[in-house]
Amino acid sequence: MQEWRTMTPDPILWNDWHPVAARCTLDPGRAHHTVLLHVPLVVTIDAAGTIIARRNDGAPLQQCERYGLVWVCLGTPVQPVLAIPEADEPDRPPVVVGAIGVRAAGPRVIENFLDLGHLGYVHAGYLGDDPQTRVLPYDVAPLPDAGVHGGLIATRCRMYQPKASPAATEGFLVDYFYKVERPLATCLYKDNPVHRDRFDVIYLFVQPVTEVTSIAHPLLLCLPDGTTPAALRAFQQIIFMQDKPILENQRPARLPLYDGAELPIGADRSSVAYRRWLAAIGLRWGVITATEAAGAPR
Ligand SMILES: [Fe+2]
C-alpha cells in the first residue's frame, strides 16, 4: 500500500478554512511561502499591516484573519472559521505558539493530541508521570452544536500531572475535556493551577500540506496566572517537540480507518471515536479508508 498519494483534493478539507501563517511571524521584508493541500501559497504583509495570501498559480482563494492567524479556504467555504467564544474573554488574549512542521498526516497529529495514554510516557515529568500512567475511564460522545460535519467531545478525563502548565508549582490531578470540532481542529480544556473554577483552553489546528506532512498551529487561550506569553509558547514548544518524533515514526503514515486497524492504546476510546467519525463523514485525506484497505480501486 502506498504511504502517500497525489490525489484529488478532499472536498471536506478543500471547502474548509485552514491556518497558513501567524500575523506575529510575518515580516514586510520577506514573503512567507507555504503549501496547503498540495497548493503552493505566498503570504505577505505590508508596512501598514495588511496581509494578503495568494496562490502561486494565481487562482482565487478565500482568506481572513482570526485569533492572530491567517486562514485560507481554497474552495467554497461551507462554514465560517471555527468560533472560539473564549477568544472574546478580555483576560485571555489568544497566544499563537508558532508554526511547527511535522512529517505526519494531519489526522495522525489530531489523534495524538487526543491520546491520554501517551501523556505519562512521552510527556513524563510534565503532563503525566510513571507510575501514574493509567488512563481512567472517560466518556466520548457526539459534540452538540458542532459544525456541518459534527464533532466529538471527550469528558471526565483526569490525569495526574507533575507540571500541567508553566504556572504549576506542584503536581495535581487535572480535569480535562477535549473537543474535535473539525477534522483537523481540536482543543482541550484543562484546569488552571490558579483559577480552579475556569479552564485554560488549548487549540491545535493542523494545516494539511501533503497527505503525510503537516504544519501544526497551536493556539493558547490561557487564564492570567503570571505566566508570560513567551513562557507559554516555550512550554508548548517543549511538549510538541516531545510528540514530534513519535508522530514522525508512526506507521502506516496515513491514519487507518478500517476495522481491525492498529490502535496505540486499548483504553483510548477517543482514538476509536475519532477514526469512526472520520470514516462516517467520508474524509479521504491522510487516512486509509476501508475501501482502500480492501483493495478496491479508488
Ligand atoms: Fe503529546
Residues whose N, C-alpha, C, O or C-beta is under 5 A from the ligand:
A	BS01	LIG	N112 I239 D243
